[in-house]
Amino acid sequence: MSSRTAKVDRKTGETDVRLSLGLDGGAASAATGVGFLDHMLDLVARHGRLGLLVEATGDLETGAHHTVEDVGIVLGQALDQALGDRAGIRRYGAALVPMDEALAECAIDISGRPLCVFHAELPTTSIAGFDTELAEEFFRAVANSAKLTLHVSVRYGTNAHHMIEGCFKAFARALRVAVSIDPEENGVPSTKGTLSE
């Protein structure tokens, strides 16, 4: 089995993101200049049992949008690389996570077909500079770059922080299952024979 790790650096006129990922664990830290995003990335690492090191600088004077989206892009690229040819993985994962009054769920198919369905009636507000609409942007960026079929939803809730945190925890838990090695799977879990295109 390959190392299931990846390192991705991405620099644009708006952001500079450096990220390393280990699908089977490792150190975790996040420093993006967006405190709430750092908290969410820490949750992804902890609940996904990932090694995840993220450093990002961006044009935060214009808001957090570019930083959040570009970190999502780079995380997706790293997932794509670390998964390699997808041989032996479980492929599918799903999780239902309560976060106080909110209930969030996520279903993932490491399908090779990028799609993000995000359904959550989030209050329009900002959490420490993180506009609630950026949650959808992050998940869409990850799904597109990692070529995932990703469904994230909040069944109900009232507190925006709890609703978004539930989404990230559900994503992490579903991803943990989907990327895990299935001892009964000898090849790529697809009748097509490939999940990377």
N, C-alpha and C positions, 0 to 999 in steps of 0.2 A: 504494500500500500504506500502511496506517495505521502509526503509530509502533510498535505492538506493545510498548507499555509500560503499566504500571499502578502506582498508589500506593494502598495500603490501610492505614487506621488502624482498629484495633479495641480498644475499652476496655471491660472488664467489672470486676466486683468482685474478680476474681482476677488479671487480667493487663492490661497495656497494651502492645500490639504495633503497631509502625510498620514498614511494609515497602514498598520500591519494587523493581520488577522490569522488566528489559529483556530480551526474548527474543532480541535480536540482539547482546547483549554490553553491557559497561559496567563501572563500578566495582563492587567486591564487598567487603563487610565484614559481620560478624555480632557482635552484642553482646547476648546474651540472659540472661546471668548463669549459664548452664549451659555450661561449657566444652566438653564433648563435643559438645553440639548445635551450638555455634559452629563447631567443627571439621567436623562433617558438612555444615553449610550452606556453608562455604567450599568443600568438595569438590563440592557440587551446582553452585555457581557456576562453579568451574574446569572441571569435566568436562562441564557442560551448556552452557558458553560463554554464561553468563547474566550480565547485570548484576543484582546482588542485594544490596541494603542492608537489613539487619534490625536493629532495636533493640527490645528487649522488657524489661519489668520484670514480675515476678510474685511470687506468694506462695511463694517458694522455701522458706520455713520449713516448709511442709507437704509439700515434695518438688517434683520437677521436672515432675510430670504435667501440671498446668494450663498451664505455660509451653510445654512441648513440643507438646501438642495444639493450643493456640491459635496457635502459630507455624505449625503445619501447616494449620490452617484458613485463616489469612491468606494463606499462600503459595498455597493452592488458589484462593482468591478472586482473587488477583492474576493467576494463570495464566488463569483464566476470563475476566477483563477484558482482559488483554493479547492473548488469542487472538481476540477480537472475534467475527466471524461464521465463523471457521475457514476462510475461502476461501483456497485455494492451498497449504494445509499438506499434509505427507505423511501425517499422521494416525496412522500406526502407527510404533512404534519398539521395538526389542528390543536387549538387550545381555547378554553373558556376561562377568563380570569375576572374574579370580582375585585373591585378596588373601592372599598367602602360602599357608597350608594350606587356606584357605576358598575356595569357589567359589560366587559369587552370580549370580543372573540376574534380569532384569526385562523385562517386556513391557507395553507401553502402547498403548491405543487411546483417542484423544481422541474419545470416542463420544457424549458427552452423557448417558451412562448411568453414574452413579456406582457403582463396585464395587471393593472391594479384597480380593484374595486374598493373604494373607501366610502363607508356609509356611517356617518355620525353627525348628529345634530348638535355640534359643539357651540357653546356660547361664544359670541364674537368678543374676544378680549385678548389681552396680552399678558403672558406669564413671564415676568422678568425679562421682557424684550422679545419673547417668543410668541408671535401671533398664532392663535389657535389654528388658523388656516394652514400653517406651515407643517402641521402633522401630516396632512394628506400629501403635500409636496414631497416630504421626506420619503414616505412609503412608495410613492410613485417613482421617485428617482431610484430607489433601491430595486424595485421590481423591474424597471426597464433595463438597468445596467446588469443585474444578475440573471435576467431572463426568467423571472419567476411569474407564475400565476399566483397573485396575492389578493386575498379578500380580507379586509379589516373592517370591523364594524363595532359600534357601541349600541347594545340593545336598549339601554336606558342609563340615565345619570343626570346630574345637575351641576356638579362641580367640574369645571373644565380641566383642572389639574388632574383630578382623579380619572376622568374619562380618557385623557391622553395617556396618562401613565398606564392605565389598564391596556390600552392598545399596544404600547411598547412591550409590556410584559407578556401579553398574549402572542405578539410577534416572536419574541425571544423563545418562548416555550414551544411554539409551533416549529420554529426554525431548528431548534435543538433536536426535535424528532426527525424532521425531514432530512437533515444532513447526516444523521447518525448512520452507522454501518449496520446493515442487516446481515447477520451471519448466514441466512438462508438464501441470500441473493448473490449469485455467482457472476453476474454481468451487469449491464445497464438495465434498470427496471423500465423497459419500454419495448413494445413490439416493433418499433422502428429501429431499435438498436442504437439510438442516439438521443441524448437529451440536451446536447450542447449547441444545437443549431436551430 
